[in-house]
Amino acid sequence: MATHDTILEYLTTTKIGEKGQLTVPKQFRQDLGLETGAPFAVLRLGDGLILLPEQQRFVHLCQALSSSLTAAGLTSDDLLATLPGIRNSVYARHYRQTPKKTALANSSSRHRPRSRRGK
């Protein structure tokens, strides 16, 4: 069983299958809580590869964020209320101008700035 205190530990040898797939032995999938389809980050380090399961990192990030927001007394409505101001800031930084009020009133997260075709 792998320990979290170990910096480097030899786990096993595996082979690349016909479709380029690697098999992670069952013991290590269980130890790390990995299920079928678990995402991995693949990093190249010289002639080697490092595989990092992203599943737990994302779960921990969500938990930490939720805990921080709850501790600060913020709700999802508080966060949603900040979106128009943030959207204006991003728009101004990207286009170096403030969006028109009519564009903001009609905007949603799925709309993009209109192109100037034919002008």
Backbone bond lengths (Angstrom), bond angles and torsions (degrees), N, CA, C in turn:
res aa  C-N    CA-C-N  psi(-1)  N-CA   C-N-CA  omega(-1)  CA-C   N-CA-C  phi
1 M - - - 1.450 - - 1.526 108.94 -
2 A 1.314 117.28 133.96 1.457 121.94 -179.14 1.515 110.58 -74.93
3 T 1.318 115.64 144.49 1.454 119.62 175.80 1.515 108.53 -110.37
4 H 1.327 115.89 151.71 1.450 120.35 -178.28 1.526 111.54 -78.84
5 D 1.344 118.16 -13.31 1.452 122.00 179.77 1.524 111.77 -81.80
6 T 1.317 117.89 -18.99 1.450 122.14 -177.37 1.519 110.01 -77.94
7 I 1.323 116.79 127.15 1.460 120.86 179.59 1.520 110.24 -76.61
8 L 1.312 117.33 -43.94 1.457 121.20 -179.31 1.511 108.44 -139.88
9 E 1.309 115.64 129.95 1.451 120.61 -178.04 1.522 108.57 -142.03
10 Y 1.318 117.18 132.49 1.465 121.07 174.68 1.508 108.00 -74.92
11 L 1.333 116.39 125.61 1.455 119.53 -178.29 1.516 111.91 -100.29
12 T 1.318 116.52 -59.49 1.458 120.08 -176.50 1.519 109.16 -170.96
13 T 1.301 115.41 175.13 1.455 122.16 172.60 1.519 107.24 -111.23
14 T 1.324 116.49 140.25 1.458 121.42 178.84 1.518 108.14 -137.96
15 K 1.313 117.32 171.05 1.463 121.61 -178.82 1.518 110.24 -122.22
16 I 1.315 114.96 154.68 1.460 120.65 174.59 1.518 107.65 -83.54
17 G 1.340 116.09 127.82 1.458 121.68 179.88 1.523 111.87 -78.69
18 E 1.331 115.86 -179.31 1.463 122.27 -177.67 1.517 113.11 -56.93
19 K 1.307 117.57 -34.23 1.464 121.58 -177.52 1.523 112.19 -98.01
20 G 1.323 117.35 16.96 1.457 121.29 179.12 1.515 113.95 79.86
21 Q 1.315 117.74 14.12 1.454 121.45 -177.78 1.524 111.63 -88.47
22 L 1.326 114.94 145.24 1.459 122.33 173.95 1.519 108.66 -108.07
23 T 1.313 116.67 142.83 1.456 120.81 176.23 1.514 108.94 -100.01
24 V 1.332 116.16 125.40 1.459 121.31 174.07 1.525 105.63 -94.27
25 P 1.338 117.59 121.07 1.463 120.31 -177.25 1.528 112.60 -54.08
26 K 1.314 116.03 146.41 1.456 123.85 -175.35 1.526 112.44 -53.38
27 Q 1.325 117.20 -43.15 1.471 121.21 -178.95 1.520 110.98 -55.80
28 F 1.330 116.72 -42.98 1.462 120.22 -176.32 1.524 111.35 -77.40
29 R 1.340 117.00 -32.94 1.469 119.57 174.25 1.516 109.59 -62.16
30 Q 1.342 116.20 -42.31 1.467 120.16 179.42 1.529 111.10 -66.88
31 D 1.344 116.60 -45.54 1.470 120.83 179.95 1.522 111.76 -56.87
32 L 1.329 116.21 -38.47 1.462 121.16 -175.85 1.530 112.87 -95.49
33 G 1.320 117.52 -2.17 1.460 120.82 179.86 1.516 113.42 68.36
34 L 1.331 116.73 35.44 1.462 121.15 -178.02 1.519 110.24 -92.86
35 E 1.302 115.98 133.71 1.452 121.54 177.99 1.521 109.25 -114.46
36 T 1.322 117.00 170.74 1.458 121.89 178.14 1.518 109.68 -54.43
37 G 1.318 116.60 132.13 1.454 121.64 178.63 1.516 114.44 85.96
38 A 1.345 118.02 4.54 1.458 120.56 -179.92 1.525 109.69 -61.35
39 P 1.340 117.80 131.43 1.467 120.27 -179.25 1.530 111.69 -75.57
40 F 1.316 114.94 145.35 1.461 122.45 177.41 1.517 109.53 -128.03
41 A 1.313 116.20 142.62 1.455 121.10 167.80 1.521 105.92 -90.28
42 V 1.327 117.55 134.23 1.465 122.14 178.65 1.524 107.11 -112.03
43 L 1.325 115.67 117.59 1.456 121.85 -178.59 1.517 109.27 -113.72
44 R 1.318 116.09 140.97 1.464 120.02 175.59 1.518 108.22 -100.35
45 L 1.313 115.92 130.17 1.453 122.47 177.44 1.522 106.64 -128.05
46 G 1.318 116.60 95.49 1.464 121.08 -175.78 1.511 109.79 61.83
47 D 1.331 116.83 -121.42 1.462 121.84 179.01 1.525 112.39 -91.59
48 G 1.323 117.33 8.61 1.457 120.17 -177.20 1.514 112.80 -117.10
49 L 1.308 115.18 168.33 1.452 122.85 176.59 1.518 109.26 -121.07
50 I 1.313 115.59 143.77 1.457 121.65 174.52 1.527 106.36 -118.61
51 L 1.319 116.36 127.00 1.461 121.87 177.83 1.520 108.22 -107.11
52 L 1.318 116.99 122.19 1.455 121.31 179.87 1.521 109.65 -120.20
53 P 1.327 117.48 119.19 1.459 118.79 177.19 1.530 109.70 -65.53
54 E 1.316 116.91 125.53 1.458 120.97 -178.82 1.518 112.54 -88.32
55 Q 1.306 117.86 -18.00 1.445 122.81 -176.08 1.536 111.23 -53.45
56 Q 1.306 117.68 -55.28 1.456 120.70 -176.44 1.524 111.52 -68.02
57 R 1.320 117.52 -36.77 1.458 120.30 179.88 1.528 110.10 -61.01
58 F 1.342 117.19 -42.46 1.459 121.16 -179.98 1.526 110.85 -68.25
59 V 1.324 116.74 -42.62 1.465 120.69 178.49 1.529 109.87 -60.83
60 H 1.331 117.12 -45.46 1.466 121.10 179.89 1.524 110.78 -64.30
61 L 1.325 117.01 -39.82 1.462 120.66 178.48 1.527 110.10 -61.91
62 C 1.328 117.84 -45.89 1.471 122.11 178.97 1.525 111.00 -61.51
63 Q 1.328 116.64 -42.76 1.461 120.51 179.99 1.525 110.95 -65.18
64 A 1.323 116.59 -43.11 1.460 120.40 -179.88 1.528 110.74 -65.15
65 L 1.314 116.63 -42.77 1.456 120.82 179.14 1.533 110.59 -63.63
66 S 1.313 116.38 -46.37 1.468 121.01 179.23 1.533 110.89 -59.99
67 S 1.330 116.47 -44.32 1.467 120.76 179.62 1.527 111.35 -63.02
68 S 1.322 116.60 -42.50 1.468 120.86 -179.77 1.521 111.21 -64.54
69 L 1.332 116.39 -43.58 1.462 119.93 -179.60 1.528 111.33 -67.05
70 T 1.326 116.20 -40.54 1.465 120.60 178.46 1.529 110.12 -64.66
71 A 1.332 116.72 -43.35 1.470 121.01 179.49 1.528 111.21 -63.08
72 A 1.335 116.71 -31.00 1.464 121.09 179.02 1.526 111.57 -83.24
73 G 1.340 117.23 -4.08 1.456 121.28 178.62 1.521 113.77 78.75
74 L 1.331 117.08 21.19 1.464 120.83 -178.82 1.520 111.28 -93.77
75 T 1.325 115.28 146.96 1.462 121.31 177.11 1.518 108.89 -113.77
76 S 1.333 116.32 171.82 1.466 119.83 176.93 1.525 110.47 -62.97
77 D 1.338 117.83 -34.09 1.468 120.47 177.22 1.529 111.13 -64.28
78 D 1.337 117.13 -37.54 1.464 120.41 176.76 1.523 110.54 -60.41
79 L 1.339 116.10 -43.64 1.463 120.27 179.95 1.519 111.51 -66.82
80 L 1.323 116.76 -43.93 1.464 120.10 179.73 1.523 111.88 -62.22
81 A 1.325 116.87 -32.51 1.462 120.97 179.35 1.530 112.11 -65.79
82 T 1.328 117.68 -22.29 1.470 120.39 -180.00 1.524 112.88 -82.55
83 L 1.333 117.64 -14.27 1.470 120.50 -174.27 1.529 114.61 -59.83
84 P 1.336 120.75 -44.71 1.470 118.25 179.72 1.531 112.96 -58.27
85 G 1.323 117.61 -43.39 1.462 120.62 178.84 1.522 112.27 -64.40
86 I 1.321 116.24 -41.37 1.461 120.59 178.14 1.522 109.95 -66.18
87 R 1.332 116.70 -41.60 1.463 120.86 178.07 1.530 110.43 -59.31
88 N 1.335 117.03 -43.60 1.473 120.79 177.80 1.521 111.42 -61.85
89 S 1.316 115.97 -41.57 1.465 120.50 -179.77 1.528 111.44 -64.05
90 V 1.322 117.18 -45.05 1.460 121.41 179.54 1.530 109.78 -64.84
91 Y 1.330 116.67 -43.10 1.470 121.48 179.42 1.530 109.92 -60.64
92 A 1.330 116.21 -47.65 1.463 120.64 -179.27 1.527 111.56 -62.66
93 R 1.317 116.77 -40.38 1.463 120.30 179.86 1.526 110.64 -68.02
94 H 1.337 116.77 -39.65 1.460 120.97 -177.17 1.530 111.91 -76.33
95 Y 1.331 117.17 -43.82 1.465 120.99 -175.75 1.522 113.30 -103.67
96 R 1.319 117.03 -1.56 1.460 124.02 179.73 1.526 112.35 56.08
97 Q 1.315 115.31 36.58 1.463 121.32 175.31 1.523 109.19 -158.10
98 T 1.319 115.53 162.55 1.456 120.97 177.81 1.522 108.80 -88.67
99 P 1.330 117.86 135.97 1.464 119.30 179.14 1.520 111.09 -65.74
100 K 1.339 115.85 151.01 1.462 120.90 178.08 1.521 109.01 -67.93
101 K 1.331 115.89 148.54 1.464 120.00 -179.11 1.520 111.55 -62.08
102 T 1.334 117.86 -36.86 1.459 119.54 179.89 1.515 110.73 -65.92
103 A 1.314 116.76 -35.74 1.467 120.29 178.66 1.522 109.99 -66.25
104 L 1.332 117.13 -38.26 1.454 120.44 179.54 1.522 111.54 -68.14
105 A 1.318 116.52 -39.68 1.457 119.71 -178.77 1.521 111.63 -63.80
106 N 1.328 116.43 -31.73 1.458 121.07 -178.79 1.515 113.59 -96.79
107 S 1.326 117.03 -1.99 1.461 119.05 -173.26 1.515 111.58 -82.45
108 S 1.323 113.18 156.04 1.457 121.44 170.05 1.509 105.89 -145.94
109 S 1.335 116.96 174.19 1.459 119.99 -176.04 1.522 112.46 -64.38
110 R 1.331 118.22 -19.55 1.457 119.28 -177.80 1.520 113.37 -90.45
111 H 1.359 118.03 -11.22 1.461 120.57 -179.76 1.513 111.38 -84.43
112 R 1.294 115.42 146.42 1.460 121.80 175.39 1.513 107.93 -120.79
113 P 1.333 118.02 158.76 1.466 119.48 177.37 1.525 109.78 -56.40
114 R 1.326 115.34 139.90 1.450 120.71 -178.74 1.518 110.80 -72.52
115 S 1.338 116.25 144.62 1.457 120.36 176.32 1.508 109.16 -79.43
116 R 1.297 117.27 162.60 1.459 122.30 -179.32 1.505 110.86 -104.75
117 R 1.299 116.89 55.04 1.461 120.70 179.52 1.518 109.93 -68.59
118 G 1.321 115.24 139.55 1.453 121.17 174.52 1.514 113.70 75.88
119 K 1.309 119.81 8.39 1.467 121.73 178.64 1.493 110.66 -112.15
